[in-house]
Amino acid sequence: MPQSLSLVVVHFIFSTHDRFPCIGPSVRPGLHAYLAEIARDLNCDCYRVGGVSDHVHLAVRLSRTVSISEFVEKLKTGSSKWMKKQQPELGGCSWQRGYGAFSVAPADVDAVVAYIDNQEDHHRTRTFQDEYRAFLRKYGVEYNEAYVWD
């Protein structure tokens, strides 16, 4: 019987709208767990979810049956509803329209997981925008500053 196999690992990054710092320490662990659950429901392996008050990172092995855009749409829609249900005061919190999706070599998964685990340390000295620009440069992604933050 023919098989379709896939090992596509992606590092996803997306921010809250206008980088509003609404992902506080009290909601963060539950949100990260919920994002991982959405990934699993889509038959994806979620190696790690992390982030700080204004953005999240995920390291994910994508299922062969889900597209990147579909995956991110499900993450954002589901987690946004979850946050508002958990804490009504988060009603004004939403995700930016865009996202980053960067390919990861299987040999580099541990390094990406470690990077995600150390988000608090990274953001003591670097803003989300600086971090994101560094990823865009690292991966050679051309972008227009006027549109990347929406």
FENTAHU-V659681 format. One record per helix or strand of 3 or more residues. SS is the DSSP state (hx for helix, st for strand). FROM is the first residue (numbers start at 1). TO is the last residue. If there is no record, write none. Layout:
SS_FROM_TO / SS_FROM_TO
This chain:
st_8_16 / hx_17_19 / hx_25_41 / st_45_52 / st_55_62 / hx_68_86 / hx_88_92 / st_100_104 / hx_106_117 / hx_119_122 / hx_128_138
